[in-house]
Structure formats: structure tokens, C-alpha cells
Amino acid sequence: MKVRFDIDCTPEEARRFFGLPDVTALQADILEAMRSRMLANIQSMDAERLLRTWMPSGSEGWEQMMKNFWSQMGSAAKTTKRD
């Protein structure tokens, strides 16, 4: 036995029916705060400072990253079964 209900309503009507709170104003406030923070951070971005953050020890950090990359590739090649 199958029982099927098709309810045609908007999300707003469903929210009110189930008694859920209306958080659209709160969501808009949070999004605006996030937007203003992101814009402030974008304006203060400096390419040199970003590179120093990502690679603090200069070329040593790059070499370490390459070693990690090749060791991962080597271990992946060992686990791959060849025909």
C-alpha cells in the first residue's frame, strides 16, 4: 500500500506551517558583515606578504613541498598494479 501526498507550497508557507522562525533578516545581516570583512581584507592584500605567509622559509619551503610531492607520487606508483 502506498500513500502519497503532494503539497504545493512555498518555502515561506512551509516554514510558517512547521513553526520555524524567520531568519531571513539575521541571514542578511551575517552576509553583509561577511561581505564587509572580505572587502576590507581584499583591499589590504599584498602579494609579497601572501608569499611570505605561504612560504615562510623562502626556497626551503618550496624544496620541502617538492620533496613531499615526489614522495607521494612515488608511493602512489608503488601501490599501482602494473599489467
Residue, then its C-alpha position, 0 to 999 in steps of 0.5 A: m500500500k502506498v500513500r502519497f501526498d503532494i503539497d504545493c507550497t512555498p518555502e515561506e508557507a512551509r516554514r510558517f506551517f512547521g513553526l520555524p522562525d524567520v531568519t531571513a533578516l539575521q541571514a542578511d545581516i551575517l552576509e553583509a558583515m561577511r561581505s564587509r570583512m572580505l572587502a576590507n581584507i581584499q583591499s589590504m592584500d599584498a602579494e609579497r606578504l601572501l608569499r611570505t605567509w605561504m612560504p615562510s622559509g623562502s626556497e626551503g619551503w618550496e624544496q620541502m613541498m617538492k620533496n613531499f610531492w615526489s614522495q607521494m607520487g612515488s608511493a602512489a606508483k608503488t601501490t599501482k598494479r602494473d599489467 
